Amino acid sequence: MQEYIFFNGDFIEADKAVLPVRTHAFLYGTSVFEGIRAYYNNGQMYVFRMREHYERLLRSAKIILMDSPYTVDEYCKQTIELLKKNNYKQDVYIRPTIYTSSDKISPGLNGTKTGYLLFTTPFGDYYDPSRGLDLCISSWRRTSDNAIPPRAKIAGAYANAALINTDAHNCGFDDAIVLSETGQVTEGSAMNMMFVKGGKLITTNITDDILVGVTRNTVIELAKELGIEVVERAVDRSELYIMDEIFVCGTGAQITHVASIDRRPIADGKIGELTSKIQKLYFNVVKGNNEKYIKWCEKVYD
Ligand code: PMP
């Protein structure tokens, strides 16, 4: 089936889209993007927390001084229309990108114009949710807020994630956790980190050089719903090895437990009790099965 995309104002067939070779975003990584999931369940498709993702897209654009061509409402409307056009009957990943379209040979953004691309693609699990992840601590550092702010989802910053993820794979790990320039835990290559210690859920601060994940926020809300105390605080590397449970969370990563870090098993390496509870609730919520959280699930089909 030919897939449609939304490209600079038109719904067109994906293979008809062309970008000039001198596109600023291609040469300098000057684009901002989002990753959104839609879950297909019982004949309906639910886009999870779409509005929050587009709100973050606008914040990313603002940080890097790029103009957004549309409003959040317009982005949401285009997304639903595109998903309808592609008529999927399976889980889907949605990738909107605002990019610097000018052909200027200089990284500066003054006087540049922005373009917009939205594509969707069938998408299964990013990690195998039945198996725990073997992670390492990356020898790379997360870019700091004063270098390329991780708070903004800037395409060029993902060269950092590429180094972290690729080197972890090349060393036989599933992925890596990355420390800040000051040596504290930030997040994974493309996911946030959650820890359980003494029955409390711990996660790093929003000021600890992380992308402030939509899933992170979802997990915090769901944990509170389950009566679990949530603590946001700085986390040391050595604390990781002695946590009771650890899991990663993100739109792509969903909720996946961590079996080991730097070859040290986390508890017995199996999924922990709180992780399991949160994971179950999460999958119910994202699939539109939980009435209380249906406000987070935008329906695609009439
Ligand atoms: N951190 C990074 C660096 C990411 O790329 C992602 C994936 N978007 C996340 C965290 C998780 O964010 P979210 O839950 O909004 O997908």
Boltz pocket constraint, residues with backbone or C-beta under 6 A from the ligand:
constraints:
  - pocket:
      binder: B
      contacts: [[A, 35], [A, 150], [A, 187], [A, 188], [A, 189], [A, 190], [A, 191], [A, 192], [A, 210], [A, 211], [A, 212], [A, 213], [A, 214], [A, 215], [A, 216], [A, 249], [A, 250], [A, 251], [A, 252]]
      max_distance: 6.0
